[in-house]
Amino acid sequence: MTEFSCDNPEEHCDLHVCQLQGKERNPELEKMFENPRYACTNCGAKVHDAANVCQPKEL
């Protein structure tokens, strides 16, 4: 588990940014960060789709 581990990972996919922090990014993952509309209140990441963070808040 990382400092920003997802609070309930059993309910989510492996593509939550909180779980990906510190891992190498590839072009496919970078697409999640284009035109951000949500921020995670857990790790602060800004993403386009709320499904990619465990605690989304609309920007």
C-alpha distances in whole Angstrom, upper triangle without the diagonal:
4,7,8,6,9,10,12,10,13,16,15,15,13,15,13,13,10,8,11,11,12,13,17,18,21,24,23,20,22,24,22,22,26,28,25,26,23,21,17,17,14,13,17,17,21,21,24,23,21,20,17,16,14,17,20,23,26,27
4,5,5,9,11,13,12,15,17,16,16,14,15,12,11,8,7,9,8,9,11,15,17,20,23,22,19,20,23,20,20,24,26,23,24,21,18,15,15,12,10,14,14,18,19,22,22,20,19,17,14,14,16,18,21,24,25
4,6,9,11,14,14,17,19,17,18,16,16,14,12,9,9,11,9,11,13,17,18,22,24,24,20,21,24,21,20,24,26,23,23,20,17,14,13,10,9,12,13,17,19,22,22,20,20,17,15,14,15,17,19,23,23
4,6,9,12,11,15,16,14,15,14,14,11,9,5,7,9,8,10,13,16,17,20,22,22,18,19,21,18,17,21,22,19,20,17,13,10,10,6,6,9,10,14,16,19,18,16,16,14,11,10,11,14,16,19,20
4,6,9,8,12,13,12,13,11,12,9,9,6,6,9,9,11,13,17,17,20,23,21,18,20,21,18,19,22,24,21,21,18,15,12,12,8,8,12,13,16,17,20,18,16,15,13,11,9,11,14,17,20,22
4,6,5,9,10,9,10,10,11,8,9,6,6,10,11,14,15,18,18,21,23,21,18,19,20,17,18,21,23,19,19,16,14,10,11,8,9,12,12,15,15,18,16,14,12,11,8,6,8,12,15,18,20
4,6,9,9,10,13,13,14,11,12,9,10,14,14,17,19,22,22,25,26,24,21,23,24,20,21,24,25,22,21,17,15,12,11,8,11,14,15,18,18,20,18,15,14,14,11,7,9,12,15,19,21
4,6,6,7,10,12,13,11,13,11,11,15,16,19,20,23,23,25,27,24,21,24,24,20,22,25,26,23,22,19,17,14,14,12,14,17,17,19,19,21,18,15,13,13,11,8,10,13,17,20,22
4,5,5,7,8,10,9,12,10,9,12,14,17,17,20,20,22,24,21,19,21,22,18,20,24,25,22,22,19,18,14,15,13,14,17,17,19,18,20,17,15,12,12,11,8,11,14,18,21,23
4,6,8,10,12,12,15,14,12,15,18,20,20,23,23,24,26,23,21,24,24,21,23,26,27,25,24,21,21,18,18,16,18,21,20,22,21,22,19,17,14,14,13,11,14,17,20,23,26
4,7,10,12,11,14,14,13,16,18,22,21,24,23,24,26,22,20,23,23,19,22,24,25,23,22,19,19,16,17,16,17,20,19,20,19,20,16,14,11,12,12,9,12,14,18,20,23
4,7,8,7,11,11,10,13,16,19,18,20,19,21,22,19,16,19,19,16,18,21,22,20,19,17,17,14,16,14,15,18,16,17,16,17,14,12,8,9,9,8,11,13,17,19,21
4,5,7,10,11,10,11,14,17,16,18,17,18,19,16,14,17,17,14,17,19,21,19,19,17,17,15,18,16,16,18,16,17,15,16,13,12,9,8,10,10,13,14,18,20,22
4,6,9,9,7,8,12,14,12,14,14,15,17,14,12,15,16,13,16,19,21,19,20,18,17,15,18,16,15,17,15,17,15,16,14,14,11,9,10,11,14,16,19,21,23
4,6,8,7,7,10,13,11,13,11,12,14,11,8,12,12,9,12,15,17,16,17,15,15,13,16,15,14,15,13,14,11,13,11,11,9,6,8,10,13,14,17,19,20
4,5,5,6,9,12,12,14,13,15,16,14,10,13,13,10,12,15,17,14,15,13,12,10,13,11,10,12,10,11,10,12,10,9,7,5,5,7,10,11,14,16,18
4,5,5,6,10,10,12,11,13,14,13,9,11,12,9,10,13,15,13,14,12,10,8,12,10,8,9,7,9,8,11,11,10,10,6,6,8,10,11,14,16,16
4,6,6,9,10,13,13,16,18,17,13,14,16,13,13,17,18,15,16,13,11,8,10,7,6,9,8,11,11,14,14,12,12,9,7,7,9,11,14,17,17
4,6,9,9,12,12,15,17,16,12,15,16,14,15,18,20,18,19,16,15,12,14,11,10,12,11,14,14,17,15,14,13,10,9,9,12,14,17,20,21
4,6,5,8,8,11,14,13,9,11,14,12,12,16,19,17,19,16,15,13,15,13,11,13,10,13,13,15,15,15,14,10,10,12,15,16,18,20,21
4,6,9,9,13,15,15,11,12,15,13,13,16,19,17,19,16,14,12,14,12,9,11,9,12,13,16,17,16,16,12,11,13,15,16,18,20,20
4,7,9,12,15,16,13,14,17,15,15,18,21,19,22,20,18,16,18,15,12,14,12,15,16,19,20,20,19,16,15,17,19,20,22,24,24
4,6,10,13,13,10,12,15,14,15,18,21,20,22,21,19,17,20,17,14,16,14,16,16,19,19,20,19,15,15,17,20,21,23,25,25
4,7,10,11,9,10,14,14,14,17,20,20,23,22,20,19,22,20,17,18,15,17,17,19,20,21,20,16,17,20,22,22,25,26,26
4,7,8,6,7,10,11,11,13,17,17,20,19,18,18,21,20,17,17,14,15,14,16,17,19,18,14,16,19,21,21,23,24,23
4,5,5,6,9,11,12,13,17,17,21,21,20,20,24,23,20,20,16,17,15,16,17,20,19,15,18,21,23,22,25,25,25
4,5,5,7,9,10,11,15,16,19,20,20,21,24,24,21,21,17,16,14,15,16,19,18,16,18,22,24,22,24,24,24
4,5,6,8,10,11,14,15,18,18,19,20,23,23,20,20,16,16,13,13,14,17,15,13,16,19,22,21,23,23,23
4,5,6,8,10,13,13,16,16,16,16,20,19,17,17,13,13,10,11,12,14,13,10,13,16,19,18,20,20,20
4,5,6,7,11,11,15,15,15,16,20,19,17,16,12,11,10,10,12,15,15,12,14,18,19,18,20,19,19
4,5,5,9,10,13,14,15,16,20,20,18,17,13,12,9,8,10,13,13,11,14,18,19,17,19,18,18
4,6,8,8,10,11,12,13,16,17,15,14,10,9,6,6,7,10,10,7,10,14,15,13,15,15,15
4,6,6,9,10,10,12,15,16,14,12,8,6,4,6,9,11,12,10,11,15,16,13,15,14,13
4,6,9,11,12,15,18,19,17,15,12,9,7,6,10,13,14,12,14,18,18,16,16,15,14
4,7,9,12,15,18,20,18,15,12,9,7,6,9,12,15,13,15,18,18,15,15,12,11
4,6,8,11,14,16,15,12,9,6,4,4,8,9,12,11,12,15,14,11,11,9,8
4,7,10,13,16,15,12,11,7,6,5,7,8,11,11,11,14,13,9,9,6,5
4,7,9,12,12,9,8,6,5,6,7,6,9,9,8,11,9,6,5,4,5
4,6,9,8,6,5,4,6,9,9,8,11,10,8,10,8,6,5,6,6
4,5,6,5,5,7,8,11,11,8,10,9,6,7,5,5,6,9,10
4,6,6,8,10,12,14,14,11,13,12,9,8,5,6,7,10,11
4,6,8,11,13,16,15,13,14,12,8,7,6,8,10,13,14
4,6,9,11,15,15,13,14,12,9,9,9,10,12,14,14
4,6,10,13,14,13,14,12,9,11,9,9,10,12,11
4,6,10,11,11,12,10,8,10,10,9,10,12,11
4,7,9,9,12,9,9,12,11,9,9,10,9
4,6,7,9,7,8,11,12,9,10,10,10
4,7,9,8,10,13,13,10,11,10,10
4,5,6,8,11,12,9,11,10,11
4,5,6,8,8,5,8,8,11
4,6,7,9,8,11,12,14
4,7,9,8,12,13,14
4,6,6,9,11,13
4,6,10,13,15
4,7,10,13
4,7,9
4,6
4
